[in-house]
């Protein structure tokens, strides 16, 4: 049986459930929760309130390691804002 190693996170804005961010084979997807769409605020200018999920894509990039060797690797290109965490 194949294991699903994709990551998934519930997203909260001011202690209110706003939606779900999940890793896909193509990159990442964020979808606002239907209840949040009715009275919530957009998480950022790049994530305006809408019913359709936001999608991002992975892109190939050459990676040079500390020894100067080059290899192909996946870089995740996202349309999502950087999340900042405050220590409590």
C-alpha positions as CSV (number, residue, x, y, z in Angstrom):
1,X,0.0,0.0,0.0
2,X,1.4,3.4,-1.0
3,X,1.9,6.0,1.7
4,X,0.7,9.5,1.2
5,X,3.7,11.7,2.3
6,X,2.1,15.0,1.4
7,X,1.9,17.6,4.1
8,X,-1.3,19.4,5.1
9,X,-1.9,22.3,7.5
10,X,-4.9,24.1,8.9
11,X,-4.4,27.9,8.6
12,X,-5.7,30.3,11.3
13,X,-5.9,34.1,11.2
14,X,-6.4,35.7,14.5
15,X,-7.4,32.4,16.1
16,X,-10.0,31.8,13.4
17,X,-9.8,28.9,11.0
18,X,-9.2,30.4,7.5
19,X,-8.4,27.4,5.3
20,X,-6.1,24.6,4.4
21,X,-2.6,24.6,2.9
22,X,-1.5,21.3,1.4
23,X,1.4,20.0,-0.6
24,X,0.5,18.4,-4.0
25,X,2.5,16.6,-6.6
26,X,2.7,19.8,-8.6
27,X,3.5,22.2,-5.7
28,X,1.1,23.6,-3.1
29,X,-2.6,24.5,-2.8
30,X,-4.3,26.8,-0.4
31,X,-8.1,27.0,-0.2
32,X,-10.1,29.3,2.1
33,X,-12.8,27.7,4.3
34,X,-16.3,28.4,3.1
35,X,-17.4,29.9,6.4
36,X,-14.3,32.1,6.5
37,X,-15.1,33.5,3.1
38,X,-18.4,34.9,4.3
39,X,-17.0,37.2,6.9
40,X,-13.2,36.9,7.1
41,X,-10.4,39.1,5.8
42,X,-7.9,38.2,3.1
43,X,-4.7,36.7,4.6
44,X,-2.6,38.9,2.3
45,X,-2.8,41.0,-0.9
46,X,-1.5,38.0,-2.9
47,X,-4.3,35.8,-1.4
48,X,-7.6,37.7,-1.9
49,X,-10.8,36.1,-0.7
50,X,-12.1,33.7,-3.4
51,X,-13.7,30.3,-3.6
52,X,-11.2,28.8,-6.1
53,X,-8.0,27.4,-4.5
54,X,-4.7,29.0,-5.1
55,X,-2.1,26.8,-6.8
56,X,1.6,27.0,-7.0
57,X,4.1,25.0,-9.0
58,X,7.5,23.5,-8.4
59,X,10.2,24.4,-10.9
60,X,13.6,22.8,-11.8
61,X,16.7,24.7,-10.6
62,X,20.3,23.8,-10.7
63,X,21.7,23.5,-7.2
64,X,25.4,24.0,-6.5
65,X,26.7,22.3,-3.4
66,X,29.6,23.4,-1.2
67,X,32.0,21.4,-3.3
68,X,31.0,23.2,-6.5
69,X,29.1,20.2,-7.9
70,X,25.9,21.0,-9.8
71,X,22.8,18.9,-9.7
72,X,19.1,19.4,-10.7
73,X,16.7,19.9,-7.8
74,X,13.2,21.0,-7.2
75,X,12.6,24.5,-5.9
76,X,9.1,25.3,-4.8
77,X,7.8,28.5,-6.3
78,X,4.9,29.7,-4.2
79,X,2.4,32.4,-4.4
80,X,1.9,32.3,-0.7
81,X,3.1,34.9,1.8
82,X,5.8,34.0,4.3
83,X,4.4,33.0,7.6
84,X,5.8,34.6,10.7
85,X,5.6,33.0,14.1
86,X,5.8,34.8,17.4
87,X,7.2,33.1,20.4
88,X,4.8,33.0,23.3
